[in-house]
Amino acid sequence: MTTSTASTAPATGLQLRSLITPEGQLQLSLQRVPTPVPADDEVVVQIEAAPINPSDIGLLFGAADMAAASVVGSGTQAVVSAPVPAAAMKAMAGRAGQSLPVGNEGAGRVVQAGASPAAQALLGRTVAVLGGAMYSQFRTLKAAQCLPLPAGTTAAEGASCFVNPLTALGMTETMKREGHQALVHTAAASNLGQMLNRICLADGIPLVNIVRQPAQAALLRGQGAQHVCDASQPGFLDELTQALIDTGATLAFDATGGGPLAGQILGCMEAALNRSATEYSRYGSTTHKQVYLYGGLDTRPTSFVRNFGMSWGMGGWLLFPFLQRIGSEAAQALRHRVAAELKTTFASHYAGEISLAQALQAEVLARYGQRATGEKWLINPSQA
């Protein structure tokens, strides 16, 4: 039997959904969906803030050509359409014909709760939540999925509690668990990259930041970053090699995914290790070098020249499988650190806040779809 001592949530609410038709058309629209009555161990959260992360854009747009997008209708009745190239439809086959909700994480106020003490304790609280479908006015979730925010914390401040903070902490935790002593990070001027820089400064972890523009390098240096390498500069590889010598970094996390960058990092790691080698080995350095691809900002195939010996690895890294591997106790410790440092180390900054209806406006969609540094956006579903 469920109970509630707060205002009961409406029976339905608006939700942003993404559909790729079997004919190869992306359709974005707002749909009215039921708000499930919470079970004993569940709560209903009125979502007031949900960030647009790169992973969210990947689900929202799929492989559609957004440069050819069009909008029919207006307000909450608008529908965005965009073609999916025929060559990309094979990769989209698993979701063709399915209308999918979007939004990995968010925050808001608990407006209805089940009978359990854990659920009742959250009534009226502002909580951060993870569980998908966050571009919704109301979400019913397990009380255990909610992270109560410290008093005085707004939903906007807590909306990015999970994906970026836990990814950044997951990188440093992976470094420790795999026996490395320093890190390399690409696309380092991103919201996540700035967060990782703050963690490494606080924890005394040497970090090599790779960026693509002089302005991004200046931004990070202004935030205390000690090793910043600009891939757009002619001396990038020499500069990267020297930074690897200075830090001893043998582990990298690459947000670009495609192109030659991951291989270049491995090559520079090998060159840095060979500077201190006392004897020649035809198989290269015996120190293991590892690059994890965790994003896809560069959609080209990953390419590399094997100039980094035989002790190396290149693979994928995702947050949720990592959290499962380390276990609930270790994952909870990371979450507690995020909550404690939410307004400092893990603070997120946004280019702007939009409503659900505005997310379907052509000019707004073009801005948040760029995924540009400093252009992270926040959706406020409570403002339909």
N, C-alpha and C positions, 0 to 999 in steps of 0.2 A: 504494500500500500504506500502510495506517495503522499507527500505533504509539502506545504509551502507556507512561509510566513512573509513572503514578498509578493509584489504584484505578479499575477500569472502572465506568462508570455502569451502573445497572440497565437492563434492556432496555425497561422502561416506567416511566412516572411519571404522577402526577396533574396535571391541567390544568383550570383554571376556564374554562368555555365559556358563551357566550350564544347562544341560539336564539330567533328570532321565527318562529312557525309561520304558514303561510298563512292560518290561521283567526283570527290576531290575538292570540296568547298569547306572552308572553315566558317563557322557561324558562332558569334559571341552574342549572348542575349541575357536578359534578366528573366528569371522564372520564379513564380510563386510556389514555394514548396512547404510541406507540412513541418511544424515544429513538434517533434515527438515529446510527449509527456515524460518527464524524467522518471527512471526507475529509482529504487531506493538509494543506489550508490551513484546517482547521476545528478547533474545540474544543467540548467539552461543559462547560457551566457548571451547577453546582448552584446554583440561584437561592435566595438567602437573604434578600433584601429587594427589594421592588418597590412603589413608591408608587402610591397611587390618585389620579391627576390628574383634573381635570375632563374632559379628553378621553377618559380611560379610562372614566369614568362614562357619558359619552355613548354609547360603544360597548356597555358592559355592560348598560345599561338601555334603550337605544334610546328610543322614544317611549312606553314603557309607563307606566301609571299606578301608580307604586310605592306610593301610599297604599292601593291595593287589593291589594297583594301578599300571598301566602300561602305557607307552607312545609310541605312534606310530607316525612317522614322526618327523620333526624338524622345528625350527624357527616358523614362523607364521602359518605353516601348521600342527603343532603338535596337536594331540588329546590325552587327558588323559582319561583313562577308569578305573573304579573301581566298584566292585560289591556292591550292596546294599543287606544286609541280608534279607531273606524272611520275617523274623519277623518284620523288620522295614518298609517294603513296605506299610503297612496299613497307617502309619503316613505320608508317602510320596505320598499317592494317589492323593491329591489335586494338586500336581505339575507334576505328571507323564505325559510324552509326551510333556511338555512345555519347550521350550528353553528360559531360564530366564537370563536377564542381571544382573550384580552384581556390588556392590559398593555403599554404602550409601552416602558418602560425598567425596569432593575433592576440588581442586583449580586449577585455570589456568587463561589464558588471554582471554578477550572478543575480538573476531575477526570479529564479524558481529552483527549488531543490527537492531531492528525494528525502526519504525518512531517515536515512542513516546519519549518525552523528557527524561523519566526515563531510557529507553533503550539506547538512544543515549549518555547519560551521562556516561555510563559504557564502551563505546568503548575504547579499548586499556588498560583498567584497569585490574589489577590482582584481582580476586574475589574468595571468598570461596563459595561453592555451596552445597546444600543438595537437593536430589531428586531422588536418585537411578541411576543405570546404569552408575556409574562414572568410571568404568574400560573401558572407551571408549576414542577414540581420540578426538571426538567432541560431545558436548551435547547442545541441544537447550532447554532453560529453560525460565521461566518468569523472567523478570528483578527483580521482588520482591523477588525471591528466592536467589538472589545473595547478598553477603555481601562484599562490597568493602573493600579491605585490606589497612591498613595504608601504606603510602609511605615508600618504602624501605623494605617491607615485601615480601618474596619470596613465590611462590606457595607451596613449601615444608613446610614452616613455617605456612602457613595458611590452609593446607590440613585437619587438624584435628580440625577445628574450632567448629564443631557442636556436634558430638556424645559424645565424652568424656567430653569436657568442660560443655556442657549443662546437661549431666547426673550428673556430680559432683555438679553443681549448683542446679540441681533439687533435689538432696538429701538434701542439706542444706535448700532449700526452703520448701520442704515437712516437714522437722523437725520443722520449724517455724510455718507453717500453721496448723500442727497437735498438737502443744502445747508441744513438747519435748524440752529438753535443751541440749542434747548431742547425738552423733552418734556412732554406731559401723559399721565397714566396713570390709568385708572379701576379700581375695585375694588382700590385701591392698598394696602390693609392685608393682602392675601392673602400667601401664602408667596412668590409671584412678585413681588408689589409691594414687599415688604420687601427682597427681593434687588435689585430694580431701584433702590431708594432707596440701598442701600449702594454699588452700582456708580456711581451718579451723584455721590454724595458723594466717592467716591475719585477719580473722573475729572474732577471740577469741572464737571459738566453740570447746568444748572438744571432742576429737575423740579417739576412741579405735580402733586400727588397728590389725586385725588378719591375720597372715601370716602362711606359711607352712614350712619355712626353716630358720635356724639361719642366713644365709647370707642375707635373705630378711629383717629380723628384724634389722640387723646391717645397712642395706641400709636406712631404714626409720628413725632409730634413728640418723643417720648421717645427715638427712634432717630436724631434729628438732622435730620429732614425740615424744610425751611424754608418750604415752601408746601403747605399742606394745606387743602382745601376740602371742607366737609361738605354733600353734596347734600340732606340732611334739614333744613337750616336755612333760615329765610326769606330770608336775604340771600345765598344761595348764588351766584346769577348775578353779583351785584355783586362778591362776593369772588373769584370765578373770573376775572372781567374784570381786576381789579386784579393778580392773580397773573400773568396773561398779559402785562400791561403791564410788570411787574417783571422777568419772565424773557425776554420776546420769543418765547415758544413758539408755533410755528405747525404743530406736528406732534403728533398724539394717537394713542394706542393704547387702544381701548375694549374691555374684556372683557365688557361687558353685552350689546352687540350689538343688542338690541331697545329699544323705547321712544324717548323724545325726547332722550336724553343726548348722542348724537353730534351732532345738530343744534344743541343748546344750546352745545356746545363750539365749533363753527364760528361760531355767532352771537357768542359772547363774544370769539373771536379777531378777528372783524371789528370789534367795538366797540373792542377794545384798539388795533388798528391805526389806527382812525379818530381816536383821541385825539391822535395825532401827525401827522395828515394836514394838509398845507398848502393843499390845494385840494379842492373837491368834485368827485366823479366819480359820474355816474349808474350806473356799473357797479361801484361799490364799490372797495375796495382792490385794487391790482394785485399785492399779495403773495400767493403761493399758500398756501392753508391746506389741510391734509390730515388726515383722520381715518381710521385703519385699524381695522376691526372684526376682532378676532382671537378672540373668544369669544362665548358665547351664554347668559350668566347670566340675561338677561331674554328670555323666550321670545316676547314680543309683537313685532309687526311694527316695523321701524325707521321712525320717523316724524320729520319735521322741517319747520320753516317756513323758507323761503328768504329769510333776512334777512342773508345773509353775502356779498352781491355775486356776482361771476361767476368769481373766481379761487379755486376750491376743488375738493376731491376727497374722495370717500368710497368706500372699497373694502375688500376683504378682505386679510388678511395671515396667512400660515401659516408655521411654522418651516421645514418641510422644503423647500418650494419656494424659500424665501429662501436656505437653505444651498446648494441646487443653483445658484442664480443667482450667488452670490459665488465659487463654485469650491472645489475641495478644499483648496487651500493656505490660503485665508483661513478656511475652516471649521475646519481643523486648528489654526490659531492660536487661535481662540476656545476650542476644546477644551483646549488646553494651559493657557490662562489658568484655566479651570474647575478643572483638576486641581491647579494650583499654589495656588489660593485656596479649596480645597474646604471647609476648616474655618473659614473666615472669611467672605469676601464671599458665597460660594455655599453656606453652611451651611443645611440644611433642618431644620425641627423638626416633630415629629409628635404628634398627639393620642394615638396608641397603635399597638401592633403586634398583628396578628391572623394566625391561620393560615388556610389555604385553607378548612377546614371552618367556621371562625368567620365567614368572609365570607358564608356562606349562612344564618347565624342572623338571625332577624327583627330582634332588638333591635340587633345590631351593624350590619346592613345599613341600618337607619334612621339610624344616626349618621353613617356615612361617606357616605351618600347625600345628606346635607344640603348638602354643599359649603360649609359655613360657615367664616368666617375663624377660624383657629386649630384647625380640625378636620380637618387632613390626616392620612390614615392610611397605614400601611405594612403590606403583606402579606408574611409570611415563609413561602413555599411549602415550605421544608424542614421546617416544623412542620405537617404535614398535619392 
